[in-house]
């Protein structure tokens, strides 16, 4: 079976996108449309687990911080999603990320800590935050987030846009609509604030579906180093 992505397309994207990623504000990021093979993206959307499916959902339900479902338990994933996660953690994909981001010696996370399948129901949201910066099982620094959106026919009235805020966490700089088969890659530091604070407002039964993959290195630039911390939510613990 071919990879969930096309290698030639990724090679062109990495070459064309290096400068865009490095120069983006408020911190390095890039938005990539039609990211996965069209047939595979359609399959992943169609088979995406629903709220009552037995995929060992972790249920986050703090009104002022985070409301969503997430599962990092790949043994419970549909086979299509398990294969997609493996492909996005593969050597060829890591080489693409290294070329695009300029970050060398990337490591995947087979544990999918904080990642895997994410699903938002009506009213769910994610407060503005900076992610945890250290993976104790890998003993490695978190460097990149990859989000792949899998909600077909997203409409503006659904909300749920990704917001990237400045490095003080006080001002929104840009907004990214979660269009179907759109991927967002961004640097992960202790000051890369982001979230989707506008609650998901699609009709009942239409969910904000995404894959989330995070990548690590055993070292990081000295100016980016901070003591290990959990997720930092603006107005809560940041």
N, C-alpha and C positions, 0 to 999 in steps of 0.2 A: 504494500500500500504506500502511495506517495505521502510525503509529509503534508501536514495540514496547511502549510505555506508553500509558496513557489520559490525555489532558491534563486533563480535568475532575477525575479522581481525584487527579492530582498537585497541582492547584490547591487542593483541599480538604486534602490532606495537608500542604502547605506552610503553610497558614494555621493548621491545628490543631497542627502539630509544631514551630513556631518556638520556643515556650517550652520544650518538652521537650528539644529539641536544645541550646539555650543553657544550660539548667540541669542537664544530665546530669553524673553523676560516673562516672569520674574526670576526664573532659574532655568537651567537647561531642560528643554522638553521638545517633543515633536508630536504632531497629530498625523496619523497615517490612515487614509481611507482605503476600503477594499483590501484589507490587510491579509486575510486568510483566503484560501481558495474558495470561490463562491459556493461550490457544492458542499464543501465541508462546513462553511459558516452556516449555511441553511440547515444542514443536518444538526449542528450543535444547537441552533436556536429551537428547532422543532422538538428535539429530545431533551431540552434543558429541564432538569428536575423542578418540580413544582413544590409549593410550600408543604404539602402533606406527604410528599414522597419520602421513602426511607433511605435518605442519603446522609444520615447522621448530621442534620443541620445543627449548627450552633446558633442560638437565637439571642440577638443583642437587642435589648429593650429598655434603654435608658433614654427617656424622652428628651433630656437636655443635651445628650451627647451623640447617641448612635442607636438607630433602629433599623435592623436588617437581618437577613439570614445569611449564613456562610457555612461552607463545608470544606475542610481540608482533608477529608477522609477518602482518598482516592479509591480505596477498596470498595466503596459504595457508589462510585460514579458510574454512569452509563459508560459502556466501552468507548464510545466516540469521544467523550470528554476526557476519559483517562488517557487515551492515545494522544489527544490534543495537548494535554499537559506534558506528557513525555516528550512530544515533539518540541514544545516551547522550552524545555529544559535540556535539549540535545546539544551536542557539540556544534553542528552547523549553525544552529540558532544563536548560541553564545558567541560564535565568531562574528555573526551579523551584528549583534549588540555591541561587541567590542569595537568594530569598525565604525558603527554609527555614533556611539557615545564617546569614543576615545578612552574608555576605561578598560584597562587590560586585566587579564587573569580573573575574569568573572567566574563565579561559582553559581550553579543552580541550587535550589532548595528542594530536595526530595521530600521534606517534611511539610512543605506548603504552609509554613507558619504564617497565619494571618491571611493566607491567600486561598487559591482554589476556585470554588464556585461562590459567587455572590449574587444575592437576589433581594430586591426591594419590593415590598408590597405597597399598596396605597397608603400614604401617610408616612412611609419610612424615609429616613434621611440620614446623613452623615455629617456631623459637625466639622468645622474647620480644625485641622490638626496637622501635626508633623508626626511621622511614623516612628515606631521603635527603631533604634539605630544599631542594635547588636543582637545576633542570633546565638544564643548560648550553646545550642547543639552543634552548630557548625563552627562556633568560635570565630565569627566573621562579621564584618561591617556591612550593613545594608546600603546598597549603592544605587539601585535602579528599581523602579516600579513599572510594570507593564499591565495595562488594563485593556481588555478586548470586549467591546460591547456587542451583545447578541439579542437585543430586543428588535424584532422586525417592525418596520413602519413606525418608528418613533415620531411623535408629533410635539411641537413646542409646548402645547398645553399640558403635556405629561410632566414637565419639569424634570428634576433629577440631573440637571447639567453639572458637570465637573467644574469647580471653581478653583483657580490657582491664585493664591494671595501672595502679597509681598513677604519678604523674609522676616518682617516684624509681626506678621499675622494680623495686621490692622487694616489692610486695604485690598480689595479684590482687584486683580490686574487683568485677568482674562477668564473667559467662560468657554467651555467645550461641550457641545451638544453630544449626547450619547447615541450617535447614529449607528445603525446596524453595520456591523463588520468594520467599525472604526476602532483603531488602537491608539492609545496614548502612552508614550514612554517618557518618564521624567526622572530626574536625579532625585535621590533620597538622601536628605541631610536632616539635621536637627532643626533647620529653619525653612524647610520646603513645605509651607503650609498649603493645604488643599482640602477639599471635601465636596459634598453635594448637600448643602444646607437647605435648599428648597425641596420640600417633601415631594415624593413621587405622587402624581395626581392622575395617573392613567385610570381608565375604567377598571372596575374589579375584574380580576382574572388576567390582566395584562401587567407583566412584571418587568422591572429593570434587571436584566440578566447580564452577567459579565463573568469573564475569566480574569483572575488576578494572579500574576506571577511576579516574584521578587528575586533580585539577584544580588550577589554579595562578593566581597573580596576580603582577603586576609589582612590587607593593609588599606589605609586611606590617607589622603594628604593631611599633613599635620594641622593645617588651618581648619579642617573640617572635623577634627576629633573632638568629641564630647564624652563625658562619662556615660556609661550605658544607661538608657532610660526606656521606659515603656512609651506608649503613644501619648503625645502631648496635645491636649485639647484646649483651644483658646477659650478662656473664661472658666476653665475647670482646673487644670493642673499646669497651665502654661500662660 
